[in-house]
Amino acid sequence: MMRDAPSKRRMVSRLVVCLAIAALGLEHAACVWRSRRTGDLAAIKAAGELRVIVRPGFFASRVVTASGESQTVMLRHLARRLGVHLRWVQAPRNDQLLDWLARGWGDIAVDRFAPGALRRLGFGASAAVDWVDDLVVATPGSAVWTLSDAAGKEVDVQRSSLRWRFRNEIARVFPRRSEIIAVPEEASLEEILARVAGGRYQLTLTDSGVLDAFPGRYRLKVIGPLETGRPVVWAVRRQNTVLKAAVNDFLFAENVLSPGKNVQACRSLEQIRRAGVLRLITWNSPTTCRVASGGLAGFEYRLALSFARMLRVRLELNIPPPGTDPLAWLEQGYGDLAALHQPLAPGVQRRFLATLSYGRVDLVAIVSRTSGIPGVIDDLGAAPVAVDPLTAQLLRLMPFSIPPALITPQPGSDMLRSMLAVARGTASIAVIDSDTAQLELADWPSLREGTVVVPGCALRWVISAAAPRLRREANRFLEANVRSGSIRQLKREEIVRPGRDWNPRLEIPLGHLTPFDALLRDAGQATGIDWRLLASIMYEESRFNPRAIGPGGSAGLFQFMPATWVELGVRNPMDPREAIPAAARYFKQLMDQFQGVSMASRVAMAIASYNVGPRHVADARKLAAKMHLDPNVWNGNVETAMLLLDNPDVARRFPAGVCRCRRAVGYTRRILRRYKAYREEFSVIGSSGL
């Protein structure tokens, strides 16, 4: 059947665009026939890919967000959190982004969108990815100096930008439509600025994020702001509410807990003691660190916690995001000690400082019950073997007669991912440690344990090469605990006979964090607060017990004081249906008191305010300013001032007076540490599992 001429022209145009993209060498952009799919998150997971529509010039852009990461990196992290592949969909024109999203050719559209404009156009807006100032900029030699001077002048701007970025402000400065000169939609945002810098255009509109990343920004003249502090958001289809909630939870946690918030420093023992913090890099896994009845448990976590107490410092939990090698994190200075509960190849031990052995495990084969594979050592060379990257390094050194065909998932994958590969049929055998097998096989009825592949492998902690004295202290600690039997007892408690992962009295469903996950998610979506943070506060206050009674008349899941629950309109603080939405609203009110502060510090200050009241946090900010610390930063600044306010003589010099502020600092640290663990174990849509 012959196509009509317009159809032929469209096909030729499409092929030309694809060839042009290939010629430009844009490795991220794939020329594919677009398939329509408008389903929500379940459809995305079923398809196994998240399709992101991006503007021209997106991959060459140097724009970074307030978290210090580019949107490209953030979207990769999002796809990993969702457990799907990321597919970039490169639009050749800026004005095609929302049209392609509506047609189902992508799941998220990424540009410098304003939330109000997206809602007017019938799309959903994510939480803020960044905050920017919208600006009028001019060519360096322009006679325009103020916004008043700009009135009546021609401004070159894309019509798409007027629709979804500048609509609210444009009429104030450029009231006549004749002043707007439409720029071709194929031009990138950076190209437009380059044309202004070169004098081809006199005026244009942009935002501070793009301008800061523009190489010639020092040659452009900033005339004035159209709007300050505007959120930059991503676009989703309005009906995709589950995807929007998942994206919002991801962005909230990313802004509070992202790697950019961690301090990179290879520290000595003296520096660790001065800072008062030991940073532990570990997995979220049954043998290392897991959530049990809302609290934190796990053999390695508890052992490292005891070590930190011996050093008289607090323990900070650093769990690398998906796709990140934990030892690379250690090497980059994101932690002081890695406890992974895995045998290590000699090369790894030479690269770092390894402690003495504090236990041994076997590496065992795991096979499907229906595969018919006996699971002996000789079979490793005859079938695909799923292993994590660290185990793969060790197995490659073993003298197998037939080297096994090792399948290693992405960097940072642990042994549970290897088991999952066998359960899904993508591998015939998995090799994992015997402790993980003992804890996990009961929950995998389709799998069974085969032969021992490598017996008696030593378990060791790995320490940064910058801290030889820390290794000496760790060896002293481990040797004493092996000799006393404490490690043997800890293994009995956490691996041989582990405690239940949920409280049967509270009837927490298997795979849920709390008995109230649905209520927490609804409250989180209504307020823009990650439900897992609300759960962490709830655990700290009541251990998920809705009938908990505290001192002074505090009651319920969030331990509202009588005056607070009256103020929030709560009739029964012990009713989760009332208490959870009210707590989310109250926490949002506390966060809103710290405008102009980064999300990470806003959340920390709001948590401290929940414990001791916002007036004491305000006092700490005043004290921080007097000490020449930053009153807008929690870590090491307002946090330090709060510790000093614990002294009554210091606190009485400030309006709120005496405060148990040291407890508030510990309270905040515990909640954030637990929130970090909750984020790793429970997915962005609120369920546990792989």
FENVENHU-V66166 format. One record per residue. N is the residue number from 1. RES is the residue in one letter. D_CENTER is the distance of its C-alpha to the mean C-alpha in Angstrom with 1 decimal. Layout:
BEGIN
{{N RES D_CENTER} {N RES D_CENTER}}
END
This chain:
BEGIN
{{1 M 51.1} {2 M 51.0} {3 R 48.3} {4 D 49.4} {5 A 49.2} {6 P 46.2} {7 S 44.2} {8 K 45.4} {9 R 44.4} {10 R 40.9} {11 M 40.5} {12 V 41.9} {13 S 39.6} {14 R 36.5} {15 L 37.7} {16 V 38.4} {17 V 34.9} {18 C 33.5} {19 L 35.9} {20 A 35.1} {21 I 31.4} {22 A 32.4} {23 A 34.9} {24 L 32.3} {25 G 30.3} {26 L 27.0} {27 E 25.3} {28 H 22.4} {29 A 24.8} {30 A 26.5} {31 C 29.8} {32 V 29.8} {33 W 31.8} {34 R 29.5} {35 S 29.3} {36 R 28.9} {37 R 26.4} {38 T 25.4} {39 G 24.0} {40 D 21.0} {41 L 18.0} {42 A 20.5} {43 A 22.4} {44 I 19.4} {45 K 18.7} {46 A 22.5} {47 A 22.8} {48 G 20.0} {49 E 18.7} {50 L 16.8} {51 R 19.2} {52 V 18.2} {53 I 21.2} {54 V 21.3} {55 R 24.1} {56 P 26.6} {57 G 25.6} {58 F 21.9} {59 F 21.5} {60 A 23.9} {61 S 22.2} {62 R 21.0} {63 V 19.1} {64 V 15.9} {65 T 13.9} {66 A 13.9} {67 S 10.7} {68 G 13.0} {69 E 11.5} {70 S 13.6} {71 Q 12.9} {72 T 13.9} {73 V 11.1} {74 M 8.5} {75 L 10.6} {76 R 10.8} {77 H 7.2} {78 L 7.8} {79 A 11.0} {80 R 10.1} {81 R 8.0} {82 L 11.2} {83 G 13.4} {84 V 15.4} {85 H 16.7} {86 L 16.2} {87 R 19.5} {88 W 20.3} {89 V 23.2} {90 Q 24.9} {91 A 27.1} {92 P 30.2} {93 R 30.6} {94 N 28.4} {95 D 30.2} {96 Q 29.4} {97 L 25.6} {98 L 26.1} {99 D 29.2} {100 W 27.5} {101 L 24.7} {102 A 27.4} {103 R 29.3} {104 G 26.5} {105 W 26.1} {106 G 22.4} {107 D 19.6} {108 I 17.8} {109 A 19.7} {110 V 18.3} {111 D 20.6} {112 R 21.0} {113 F 21.6} {114 A 22.6} {115 P 21.8} {116 G 25.4} {117 A 26.8} {118 L 24.6} {119 R 25.7} {120 R 29.3} {121 L 29.1} {122 G 28.0} {123 F 24.3} {124 G 21.2} {125 A 18.9} {126 S 15.1} {127 A 13.7} {128 A 14.1} {129 V 12.3} {130 D 14.8} {131 W 18.1} {132 V 21.2} {133 D 25.0} {134 D 27.2} {135 L 30.1} {136 V 33.6} {137 V 34.3} {138 A 37.7} {139 T 39.4} {140 P 40.4} {141 G 44.1} {142 S 43.8} {143 A 46.0} {144 V 43.3} {145 W 42.0} {146 T 40.9} {147 L 39.6} {148 S 43.2} {149 D 44.4} {150 A 41.9} {151 A 43.5} {152 G 45.9} {153 K 44.5} {154 E 43.0} {155 V 39.2} {156 D 37.7} {157 V 34.6} {158 Q 33.3} {159 R 34.1} {160 S 30.7} {161 S 29.2} {162 L 31.9} {163 R 30.8} {164 W 27.1} {165 R 26.6} {166 F 29.9} {167 R 32.0} {168 N 32.0} {169 E 33.2} {170 I 35.4} {171 A 38.5} {172 R 38.7} {173 V 39.2} {174 F 40.6} {175 P 42.6} {176 R 44.6} {177 R 43.2} {178 S 45.6} {179 E 43.5} {180 I 40.5} {181 I 40.8} {182 A 38.6} {183 V 36.8} {184 P 36.4} {185 E 33.2} {186 E 32.9} {187 A 32.3} {188 S 28.8} {189 L 27.7} {190 E 28.4} {191 E 31.8} {192 I 32.8} {193 L 32.2} {194 A 34.1} {195 R 37.0} {196 V 37.1} {197 A 37.0} {198 G 39.9} {199 G 41.9} {200 R 41.8} {201 Y 40.1} {202 Q 41.0} {203 L 38.2} {204 T 34.8} {205 L 31.8} {206 T 28.3} {207 D 25.4} {208 S 24.4} {209 G 21.3} {210 V 23.5} {211 L 26.3} {212 D 24.5} {213 A 23.6} {214 F 27.1} {215 P 29.2} {216 G 32.3} {217 R 30.8} {218 Y 33.4} {219 R 36.2} {220 L 35.1} {221 K 36.5} {222 V 34.2} {223 I 36.5} {224 G 34.4} {225 P 31.5} {226 L 31.7} {227 E 28.7} {228 T 26.4} {229 G 22.8} {230 R 22.3} {231 P 18.9} {232 V 17.9} {233 V 16.5} {234 W 16.3} {235 A 19.1} {236 V 19.4} {237 R 22.6} {238 R 23.6} {239 Q 24.4} {240 N 21.0} {241 T 19.8} {242 V 17.6} {243 L 15.7} {244 K 15.4} {245 A 14.2} {246 A 11.4} {247 V 10.4} {248 N 10.7} {249 D 8.7} {250 F 5.7} {251 L 6.9} {252 F 7.8} {253 A 4.9} {254 E 3.6} {255 N 7.3} {256 V 7.9} {257 L 6.0} {258 S 5.0} {259 P 7.9} {260 G 10.1} {261 K 10.6} {262 N 12.1} {263 V 15.8} {264 Q 17.3} {265 A 20.6} {266 C 22.8} {267 R 24.6} {268 S 27.9} {269 L 28.8} {270 E 30.5} {271 Q 27.4} {272 I 25.3} {273 R 28.1} {274 R 28.4} {275 A 24.7} {276 G 25.0} {277 V 21.7} {278 L 21.4} {279 R 17.9} {280 L 17.6} {281 I 15.7} {282 T 15.9} {283 W 15.0} {284 N 14.1} {285 S 17.6} {286 P 20.9} {287 T 22.5} {288 T 19.9} {289 C 17.6} {290 R 17.5} {291 V 17.6} {292 A 21.3} {293 S 22.7} {294 G 19.6} {295 G 20.1} {296 L 19.0} {297 A 21.3} {298 G 21.9} {299 F 24.5} {300 E 22.6} {301 Y 20.6} {302 R 24.0} {303 L 25.9} {304 A 23.6} {305 L 23.7} {306 S 27.5} {307 F 27.5} {308 A 25.5} {309 R 28.1} {310 M 30.9} {311 L 29.6} {312 R 29.4} {313 V 25.9} {314 R 22.8} {315 L 20.1} {316 E 16.5} {317 L 14.2} {318 N 11.9} {319 I 10.5} {320 P 9.5} {321 P 7.0} {322 P 9.4} {323 G 12.2} {324 T 12.2} {325 D 15.5} {326 P 15.4} {327 L 18.8} {328 A 17.8} {329 W 15.3} {330 L 18.3} {331 E 20.5} {332 Q 18.4} {333 G 18.6} {334 Y 15.2} {335 G 17.2} {336 D 20.9} {337 L 21.3} {338 A 20.0} {339 A 21.1} {340 L 20.5} {341 H 23.7} {342 Q 24.8} {343 P 28.0} {344 L 27.6} {345 A 29.8} {346 P 32.2} {347 G 30.5} {348 V 27.3} {349 Q 29.5} {350 R 31.3} {351 R 28.2} {352 F 27.1} {353 L 29.0} {354 A 29.2} {355 T 30.6} {356 L 33.5} {357 S 33.0} {358 Y 32.3} {359 G 32.7} {360 R 33.2} {361 V 32.0} {362 D 33.4} {363 L 31.6} {364 V 32.7} {365 A 32.9} {366 I 31.4} {367 V 33.1} {368 S 33.5} {369 R 36.4} {370 T 37.8} {371 S 37.6} {372 G 40.8} {373 I 39.5} {374 P 40.9} {375 G 38.1} {376 V 40.3} {377 I 39.5} {378 D 41.7} {379 D 39.7} {380 L 36.6} {381 G 38.2} {382 A 39.1} {383 A 35.9} {384 P 32.2} {385 V 30.4} {386 A 26.6} {387 V 25.3} {388 D 22.1} {389 P 22.3} {390 L 23.6} {391 T 26.2} {392 A 27.2} {393 Q 28.1} {394 L 30.4} {395 L 32.0} {396 R 32.9} {397 L 35.1} {398 M 37.0} {399 P 40.5} {400 F 40.2} {401 S 43.3} {402 I 41.2} {403 P 37.7} {404 P 35.1} {405 A 33.1} {406 L 29.6} {407 I 26.7} {408 T 23.5} {409 P 20.1} {410 Q 17.4} {411 P 16.8} {412 G 15.0} {413 S 16.4} {414 D 18.3} {415 M 21.6} {416 L 20.5} {417 R 19.6} {418 S 23.2} {419 M 24.6} {420 L 22.9} {421 A 24.6} {422 V 27.9} {423 A 27.4} {424 R 26.7} {425 G 29.6} {426 T 27.9} {427 A 29.3} {428 S 32.4} {429 I 31.5} {430 A 28.5} {431 V 29.0} {432 I 27.2} {433 D 28.2} {434 S 30.7} {435 D 28.6} {436 T 25.8} {437 A 28.7} {438 Q 30.3} {439 L 27.3} {440 E 26.1} {441 L 29.2} {442 A 30.5} {443 D 27.6} {444 W 28.2} {445 P 31.8} {446 S 32.1} {447 L 31.6} {448 R 34.0} {449 E 34.3} {450 G 36.6} {451 T 38.1} {452 V 36.9} {453 V 35.9} {454 V 35.7} {455 P 37.0} {456 G 36.3} {457 C 33.3} {458 A 32.5} {459 L 29.2} {460 R 28.3} {461 W 25.6} {462 V 24.6} {463 I 24.8} {464 S 24.3} {465 A 27.6} {466 A 27.8} {467 A 28.4} {468 P 31.6} {469 R 32.6} {470 L 29.3} {471 R 30.3} {472 R 33.8} {473 E 32.5} {474 A 30.2} {475 N 33.3} {476 R 35.4} {477 F 33.1} {478 L 32.6} {479 E 36.4} {480 A 37.3} {481 N 35.1} {482 V 36.4} {483 R 39.9} {484 S 39.6} {485 G 38.1} {486 S 34.9} {487 I 32.7} {488 R 34.9} {489 Q 34.6} {490 L 30.8} {491 K 30.8} {492 R 33.1} {493 E 30.9} {494 E 27.6} {495 I 28.8} {496 V 32.4} {497 R 32.4} {498 P 28.8} {499 G 28.4} {500 R 27.5} {501 D 23.9} {502 W 24.9} {503 N 27.6} {504 P 30.5} {505 R 32.0} {506 L 29.0} {507 E 28.9} {508 I 25.1} {509 P 25.1} {510 L 23.9} {511 G 20.3} {512 H 19.6} {513 L 18.0} {514 T 20.7} {515 P 24.0} {516 F 22.7} {517 D 19.5} {518 A 21.1} {519 L 22.2} {520 L 18.8} {521 R 17.2} {522 D 20.1} {523 A 20.0} {524 G 16.3} {525 Q 17.1} {526 A 20.2} {527 T 18.7} {528 G 15.3} {529 I 13.7} {530 D 11.1} {531 W 13.7} {532 R 12.2} {533 L 12.6} {534 L 16.1} {535 A 16.7} {536 S 16.0} {537 I 18.5} {538 M 20.8} {539 Y 21.0} {540 E 21.8} {541 E 24.4} {542 S 26.1} {543 R 24.7} {544 F 24.5} {545 N 28.2} {546 P 29.3} {547 R 32.7} {548 A 31.7} {549 I 34.0} {550 G 33.3} {551 P 35.6} {552 G 37.0} {553 G 36.7} {554 S 32.9} {555 A 32.2} {556 G 29.8} {557 L 26.2} {558 F 25.1} {559 Q 28.4} {560 F 29.6} {561 M 32.7} {562 P 35.6} {563 A 35.5} {564 T 31.8} {565 W 32.2} {566 V 35.3} {567 E 33.6} {568 L 30.8} {569 G 33.5} {570 V 32.7} {571 R 35.9} {572 N 34.8} {573 P 31.8} {574 M 32.0} {575 D 31.4} {576 P 27.7} {577 R 28.3} {578 E 29.2} {579 A 27.1} {580 I 23.6} {581 P 23.9} {582 A 25.8} {583 A 23.2} {584 A 20.4} {585 R 23.0} {586 Y 23.9} {587 F 20.4} {588 K 20.0} {589 Q 23.4} {590 L 22.4} {591 M 19.4} {592 D 21.8} {593 Q 24.1} {594 F 21.9} {595 Q 22.0} {596 G 21.6} {597 V 19.0} {598 S 15.4} {599 M 12.9} {600 A 11.9} {601 S 15.7} {602 R 16.6} {603 V 14.6} {604 A 16.2} {605 M 19.6} {606 A 19.5} {607 I 18.9} {608 A 21.8} {609 S 23.8} {610 Y 23.4} {611 N 25.1} {612 V 27.8} {613 G 28.0} {614 P 27.0} {615 R 30.3} {616 H 29.6} {617 V 26.3} {618 A 28.4} {619 D 30.9} {620 A 28.3} {621 R 27.3} {622 K 31.0} {623 L 31.6} {624 A 28.7} {625 A 30.4} {626 K 33.7} {627 M 32.4} {628 H 31.1} {629 L 27.5} {630 D 24.9} {631 P 25.1} {632 N 21.9} {633 V 19.7} {634 W 19.0} {635 N 18.4} {636 G 21.8} {637 N 23.5} {638 V 23.8} {639 E 22.8} {640 T 25.8} {641 A 28.0} {642 M 27.3} {643 L 28.4} {644 L 31.6} {645 L 32.2} {646 D 32.6} {647 N 36.0} {648 P 38.3} {649 D 40.4} {650 V 37.5} {651 A 36.1} {652 R 39.6} {653 R 39.6} {654 F 36.9} {655 P 37.3} {656 A 35.2} {657 G 37.1} {658 V 36.4} {659 C 33.0} {660 R 31.5} {661 C 28.6} {662 R 28.0} {663 R 27.1} {664 A 24.7} {665 V 22.9} {666 G 22.7} {667 Y 21.7} {668 T 18.7} {669 R 17.6} {670 R 18.1} {671 I 16.1} {672 L 13.0} {673 R 13.5} {674 R 14.0} {675 Y 11.1} {676 K 8.9} {677 A 11.3} {678 Y 11.3} {679 R 7.7} {680 E 8.7} {681 E 12.2} {682 F 12.0} {683 S 10.8} {684 V 9.7} {685 I 13.4} {686 G 14.3} {687 S 16.0} {688 S 15.8} {689 G 16.8} {690 L 16.4}}
END
